Amino acid sequence: DLLRITTQPTSNNATTMKDLNFTVAGASTPSGATLRYQWQRYITGNTTWVNVVDQACYYSGNASATFTANNYNANGTSFRAVVSATGANSVTSGSAVISLHP
């Protein structure tokens, strides 16, 4: 199978503390593959991307197409998704960043 990203996540800007959603969409050729998602985060100053783990009050949906992050706790953090399927090479989305501007 060949995987591709069909919808990239977009950056979020907010003026108040709230949860923000990021969405990614993937597709396979031929169609019908079961897609798996893993969201990753990158904090300025780090050298690598790290898999996100669901944590109450911080992140949820780390293994789904829609991921939620609390902008207060993740201000300045970049997120991206890795999409995979059995028998296919994984593909990585572009990154999106949270910016809180109170």
MOVEN-V751229 format. One record per pair of residues at least 12 apart in sequence whose ideal C-beta (glycine too) atoms are under 10 Angstrom apart, sorted by sequence separation. I is the first residue (numbers start at 1). J is the second residue. If there is no record, write none. Layout:
BEGIN
i->I j->J
i->I j->J
END
This chain:
BEGIN
i->9 j->21
i->10 j->22
i->25 j->37
i->39 j->51
i->40 j->52
i->41 j->53
i->51 j->63
i->58 j->70
i->67 j->79
i->80 j->92
i->81 j->93
i->9 j->22
i->10 j->23
i->24 j->37
i->38 j->51
i->39 j->52
i->54 j->67
i->57 j->70
i->67 j->80
i->80 j->93
i->81 j->94
i->8 j->22
i->9 j->23
i->10 j->24
i->38 j->52
i->39 j->53
i->54 j->68
i->56 j->70
i->58 j->72
i->59 j->73
i->67 j->81
i->79 j->93
i->80 j->94
i->81 j->95
i->8 j->23
i->9 j->24
i->24 j->39
i->39 j->54
i->52 j->67
i->55 j->70
i->57 j->72
i->58 j->73
i->59 j->74
i->66 j->81
i->80 j->95
i->81 j->96
i->7 j->23
i->8 j->24
i->9 j->25
i->57 j->73
i->58 j->74
i->65 j->81
i->78 j->94
i->79 j->95
i->80 j->96
i->7 j->24
i->8 j->25
i->22 j->39
i->52 j->69
i->62 j->79
i->64 j->81
i->78 j->95
i->79 j->96
i->6 j->24
i->7 j->25
i->41 j->59
i->55 j->73
i->59 j->77
i->63 j->81
i->65 j->83
i->77 j->95
i->78 j->96
i->79 j->97
i->5 j->24
i->6 j->25
i->7 j->26
i->62 j->81
i->77 j->96
i->78 j->97
i->79 j->98
i->5 j->25
i->6 j->26
i->7 j->27
i->39 j->59
i->59 j->79
i->77 j->97
i->78 j->98
i->4 j->25
i->5 j->26
i->6 j->27
i->41 j->62
i->76 j->97
i->77 j->98
i->4 j->26
i->5 j->27
i->39 j->61
i->40 j->62
i->52 j->74
i->75 j->97
i->76 j->98
i->77 j->99
i->3 j->26
i->4 j->27
i->39 j->62
i->74 j->97
i->75 j->98
i->76 j->99
i->3 j->27
i->4 j->28
i->37 j->61
i->38 j->62
i->39 j->63
i->74 j->98
i->75 j->99
i->76 j->100
i->2 j->27
i->3 j->28
i->4 j->29
i->37 j->62
i->38 j->63
i->39 j->64
i->52 j->77
i->73 j->98
i->75 j->100
i->2 j->28
i->3 j->29
i->37 j->63
i->38 j->64
i->39 j->65
i->41 j->67
i->72 j->98
i->74 j->100
i->75 j->101
i->1 j->28
i->2 j->29
i->36 j->63
i->37 j->64
i->39 j->66
i->40 j->67
i->52 j->79
i->69 j->96
i->71 j->98
i->73 j->100
i->75 j->102
i->1 j->29
i->2 j->30
i->36 j->64
i->37 j->65
i->39 j->67
i->41 j->69
i->52 j->80
i->70 j->98
i->71 j->99
i->72 j->100
i->1 j->30
i->37 j->66
i->38 j->67
i->39 j->68
i->49 j->78
i->52 j->81
i->67 j->96
i->69 j->98
i->71 j->100
i->1 j->31
i->3 j->33
i->9 j->39
i->35 j->65
i->37 j->67
i->39 j->69
i->49 j->79
i->70 j->100
i->71 j->101
i->72 j->102
i->1 j->32
i->2 j->33
i->43 j->74
i->45 j->76
i->46 j->77
i->49 j->80
i->51 j->82
i->1 j->33
i->3 j->35
i->44 j->76
i->46 j->78
i->41 j->74
i->43 j->76
i->44 j->77
i->49 j->82
i->1 j->35
i->43 j->77
i->44 j->78
i->42 j->77
i->43 j->78
i->41 j->77
i->42 j->78
i->41 j->78
i->42 j->79
i->19 j->57
i->23 j->61
i->40 j->78
i->41 j->79
i->42 j->80
i->19 j->58
i->21 j->60
i->22 j->61
i->26 j->65
i->40 j->79
i->41 j->80
i->19 j->59
i->21 j->61
i->24 j->64
i->25 j->65
i->39 j->79
i->40 j->80
i->19 j->60
i->23 j->64
i->24 j->65
i->25 j->66
i->39 j->80
i->40 j->81
i->23 j->65
i->24 j->66
i->38 j->80
i->39 j->81
i->40 j->82
i->22 j->65
i->23 j->66
i->24 j->67
i->38 j->81
i->39 j->82
i->49 j->92
i->22 j->66
i->23 j->67
i->37 j->81
i->38 j->82
i->21 j->66
i->22 j->67
i->37 j->82
i->38 j->83
i->21 j->67
i->22 j->68
i->36 j->82
i->37 j->83
i->38 j->84
i->49 j->95
i->20 j->67
i->21 j->68
i->22 j->69
i->36 j->83
i->37 j->84
i->20 j->68
i->21 j->69
i->35 j->83
i->36 j->84
i->19 j->68
i->20 j->69
i->35 j->84
i->36 j->85
i->19 j->69
i->20 j->70
i->34 j->84
i->35 j->85
i->36 j->86
i->19 j->70
i->20 j->71
i->33 j->84
i->34 j->85
i->18 j->70
i->19 j->71
i->33 j->85
i->34 j->86
i->38 j->90
i->40 j->92
i->17 j->70
i->18 j->71
i->19 j->72
i->32 j->85
i->33 j->86
i->35 j->88
i->40 j->93
i->42 j->95
i->44 j->97
i->17 j->71
i->18 j->72
i->20 j->74
i->33 j->87
i->36 j->90
i->38 j->92
i->39 j->93
i->41 j->95
i->16 j->71
i->17 j->72
i->19 j->74
i->24 j->79
i->26 j->81
i->28 j->83
i->33 j->88
i->40 j->95
i->42 j->97
i->9 j->65
i->15 j->71
i->16 j->72
i->17 j->73
i->24 j->80
i->25 j->81
i->26 j->82
i->27 j->83
i->35 j->91
i->37 j->93
i->9 j->66
i->12 j->69
i->14 j->71
i->22 j->79
i->24 j->81
i->26 j->83
i->28 j->85
i->41 j->98
i->7 j->65
i->9 j->67
i->13 j->71
i->14 j->72
i->17 j->75
i->22 j->80
i->23 j->81
i->24 j->82
i->25 j->83
i->26 j->84
i->12 j->71
i->20 j->79
i->22 j->81
i->24 j->83
i->26 j->85
i->28 j->87
i->29 j->88
i->28 j->88
i->14 j->75
i->12 j->74
i->28 j->91
i->26 j->90
i->27 j->91
i->26 j->91
i->11 j->78
i->12 j->79
i->24 j->91
i->26 j->93
i->11 j->79
i->24 j->92
i->25 j->93
i->9 j->78
i->24 j->93
i->9 j->79
i->23 j->93
i->24 j->94
i->9 j->80
i->22 j->93
i->8 j->80
i->9 j->81
i->24 j->96
i->8 j->81
i->22 j->95
i->23 j->96
i->22 j->96
i->5 j->80
i->22 j->97
i->5 j->81
i->20 j->96
i->22 j->98
i->6 j->83
i->5 j->83
i->20 j->98
i->4 j->83
i->20 j->99
i->3 j->83
i->20 j->100
i->3 j->84
i->3 j->85
i->18 j->100
i->2 j->85
i->11 j->94
i->17 j->100
i->1 j->85
i->9 j->93
i->10 j->94
i->11 j->95
i->12 j->96
i->13 j->97
i->14 j->98
i->15 j->99
i->16 j->100
i->1 j->86
i->3 j->88
i->8 j->93
i->9 j->94
i->11 j->96
i->12 j->97
i->13 j->98
i->14 j->99
i->15 j->100
i->16 j->101
i->17 j->102
i->1 j->87
i->2 j->88
i->3 j->89
i->5 j->91
i->7 j->93
i->8 j->94
i->9 j->95
i->10 j->96
i->11 j->97
i->12 j->98
i->13 j->99
i->14 j->100
i->15 j->101
i->16 j->102
i->1 j->88
i->2 j->89
i->3 j->90
i->4 j->91
i->5 j->92
i->8 j->95
i->9 j->96
i->10 j->97
i->11 j->98
i->12 j->99
i->13 j->100
i->14 j->101
i->15 j->102
i->1 j->89
i->3 j->91
i->5 j->93
i->8 j->96
i->9 j->97
i->11 j->99
i->12 j->100
i->13 j->101
i->14 j->102
i->2 j->91
i->5 j->94
END
